[in-house]
Amino acid sequence: MDNDPQQGLLLIDSINGLESVLRIALVVFFGCAMLLDAAAIYWRQSEGVWPEHCRRGARSFFLCGVFLSAAHLTVLVVSPSGKVLTLGISGLACLIAIAAMLLERDRAEIKPLGFFTGAIVWALNVISPFLNETASANLHSLPGLSLLHIATALAGEALCMVAFSTSLLYLWDYSRLKSHLLERRPFMPSLESLDSLVGRSSLIGFLLITTSLATGVMLIMDPVTRAHLSSLKVIWAFAVWSWYLLALVGRGFWGWTGRRGAQLSIWGSTLLGLTLFGTIWNLSGRGH
């Protein structure tokens, strides 16, 4: 009889550990599907086979993610540590994923709604663990994972500033060109090159910030790193990720290139800067 409580605790730990592993797998599979779709959007105007291969890979990863999502929701229901908010978010993500799979199963080409749906499913699976006060399982993070998380976050935010600076230069050259004041200088990049740099910065930045958020999910399973978690840092990371998402879809589907794309980059970077200022102000206020 004395072993019954210990066996019960072991069972709870096993369920919590399985839930955490499935959560990480969901973030990885849905994340790979989203990134491959992002690559397909970026290359959709090209005549090569890369968009088709990326789309096929994305659909395969998304299908695996749907099955994992159903299994994860089942484990979360039977888990004693499962909370109403976590169950609601995970259930919503599972329903959206199933609906997206049924609606997009016969479409070989990615559509804006399908891409946004996949991004929402991924974001819901990422944000859910951050809303819990304590992790459902204590897993030790892999060596170097914290460094990867910090490096990808800083690199993604740095690329946001690169896109901002490039957009300023684009608009400056564009206005001078319209006023017939721009001279041809061999060392200055063309408007097409500047616009291409903004597009590539958006794609690579989206990849880096997505990786940073995904590794953040793995890190909060470690009680040591979870103690340094700040909700404002999570909000800032999702703000940068959302900006990259909008810029990528806008350039790929709605023709937000050239002057319009540069203006979007400048306004988005300005709003992100205000968000970062508010985050630092709040954190400094907490320190005092």
Residue pairs with C-beta under 8 A, 6 or more apart in sequence:
12 79
12 80
12 81
13 137
15 75
15 78
15 79
15 80
16 79
16 81
16 136
16 137
17 137
17 139
18 75
19 72
19 75
19 76
19 79
19 81
19 82
19 136
19 137
20 135
20 136
20 137
20 139
20 221
22 68
22 71
22 72
22 75
23 72
23 125
23 128
23 129
23 217
24 217
24 218
24 221
25 68
26 65
26 68
26 69
26 72
26 125
27 122
27 125
27 126
27 214
27 217
28 214
29 61
29 62
29 64
29 65
29 68
30 61
30 62
30 65
30 97
30 118
30 121
30 122
30 125
31 122
31 210
31 214
32 57
32 58
32 61
33 57
33 58
33 59
33 61
33 62
33 65
33 118
33 122
34 58
34 115
34 118
34 119
34 122
34 210
35 206
35 207
35 210
36 54
36 55
36 57
36 58
36 61
37 54
37 55
37 58
37 110
37 114
37 115
37 118
38 115
38 203
38 206
38 207
38 248
39 50
39 51
39 54
39 203
40 50
40 51
40 52
40 54
40 55
40 58
40 110
41 110
41 115
41 248
41 249
41 252
41 253
42 199
42 203
42 248
42 252
43 50
43 51
43 54
44 51
44 109
44 110
44 252
52 108
55 108
55 109
55 110
58 110
58 118
59 104
62 97
62 100
62 101
62 118
63 101
65 97
65 121
66 94
66 97
66 98
66 101
69 90
69 93
69 94
69 97
69 98
69 121
69 125
70 94
70 98
72 90
72 94
73 87
73 90
73 91
73 94
76 82
76 86
76 87
76 90
77 87
79 136
81 136
82 136
83 132
85 131
86 128
86 129
86 131
86 132
89 124
89 127
89 128
89 131
90 124
90 125
90 128
92 124
93 120
93 121
93 124
93 125
93 128
96 117
96 120
96 121
96 124
97 121
99 117
100 114
100 117
100 118
100 121
103 114
104 111
104 114
104 117
107 114
112 249
112 253
112 254
115 249
116 245
116 249
119 245
122 210
123 238
123 241
126 213
126 214
126 216
126 217
127 234
127 238
129 135
129 136
129 217
129 220
129 221
130 216
130 217
130 220
130 229
130 231
130 234
135 220
135 221
135 223
135 226
137 221
138 221
138 222
138 223
139 218
139 221
139 222
140 222
141 218
141 219
141 221
141 222
141 225
142 218
145 215
145 218
145 219
146 219
146 225
148 211
148 215
149 212
149 215
149 216
149 219
152 208
152 209
152 211
152 212
152 215
153 208
153 209
153 212
153 237
155 208
156 205
156 206
156 208
156 209
156 212
156 240
156 244
157 209
157 240
159 201
159 204
159 205
159 208
160 201
160 205
160 240
160 243
160 244
160 269
160 272
161 269
162 197
162 201
163 197
163 198
163 201
163 202
163 205
163 247
163 265
163 269
164 265
164 266
164 269
166 194
166 197
166 198
166 201
166 262
166 265
167 194
167 198
167 261
167 262
167 263
167 265
167 266
167 269
168 262
168 266
169 194
170 191
170 194
170 195
170 198
170 258
170 259
170 262
171 259
171 262
171 263
171 266
173 182
173 188
173 191
173 194
174 191
174 258
174 259
174 262
176 182
177 191
189 197
191 258
194 262
195 257
195 258
195 261
195 262
198 261
198 262
198 265
199 251
199 257
199 261
202 244
202 247
202 248
202 251
203 248
205 240
205 244
206 241
206 244
206 245
206 248
209 237
209 240
209 241
209 244
210 241
212 237
213 237
213 238
213 241
216 234
216 237
219 225
219 226
220 226
220 229
230 283
232 278
232 279
232 282
232 283
233 279
235 275
235 279
236 275
236 276
236 279
239 271
239 272
239 275
240 272
243 268
243 269
243 271
243 272
246 264
246 268
247 256
247 261
247 264
247 265
247 268
250 256
250 261
250 264
251 257
251 261
256 264
